[in-house]
Amino acid sequence: MEKCYYCDTELEKDDVALCKKLLGKKIKQYFCREHLAEVLDTDVDTLTEKIEQFKEEGCTLFI
């Protein structure tokens, strides 16, 4: 199981998929939703909405 690079929290599969989708499939460092929001200068609610959007679009990272 992947952990957040900053806080060492175990990540849910959707958080790992979101990092790969937004940062690239070859990334080595993953982030929890809170820290990913900081890295991308956005908020957690927006990232949660993006997860749902990607799922609706059929993105295979979110299966």
C-alpha positions in Angstrom: 0.0 0.0 0.0 1.3 3.5 -0.9 1.8 6.2 1.7 1.7 9.9 1.5 5.2 11.4 0.9 4.6 14.1 3.4 2.6 12.6 6.3 3.0 8.9 5.8 -0.7 8.2 5.9 -1.8 5.1 4.0 -3.6 6.1 0.9 -6.9 4.8 -0.6 -6.8 3.4 -4.1 -8.6 6.5 -5.4 -5.9 8.8 -4.0 -3.1 6.8 -5.6 -5.1 6.8 -8.9 -5.6 10.6 -8.6 -1.9 11.2 -8.1 -1.1 9.1 -11.2 -3.8 10.8 -13.3 -2.7 14.4 -12.3 1.0 13.9 -11.9 1.8 11.2 -14.3 1.8 7.4 -14.2 5.5 7.1 -13.6 5.5 9.1 -10.4 7.4 7.7 -7.4 5.9 10.0 -4.7 2.2 9.9 -3.8 0.2 12.3 -1.7 -2.9 12.2 0.5 -5.7 14.3 -0.9 -4.9 17.2 1.6 -1.2 17.3 0.5 -2.0 16.8 -3.2 -4.4 19.8 -2.9 -1.4 21.9 -1.5 0.9 20.7 -4.2 -1.6 21.6 -6.9 -2.8 24.8 -5.2 -6.4 23.7 -5.1 -8.7 22.3 -2.4 -9.8 18.8 -1.3 -13.4 19.3 -2.5 -12.2 20.0 -6.0 -10.0 16.9 -6.0 -12.9 14.8 -4.8 -15.1 16.1 -7.6 -12.3 15.3 -10.1 -12.2 11.7 -8.8 -16.0 11.3 -9.5 -15.6 13.0 -12.9 -12.7 10.6 -13.9 -14.8 7.6 -12.7 -17.8 8.7 -14.8 -15.5 9.2 -17.8 -14.4 5.6 -17.4 -10.8 6.3 -16.5 -9.2 2.8 -16.0 -7.0 4.1 -13.1 -10.1 4.3 -10.9 -11.3 0.8 -11.3 
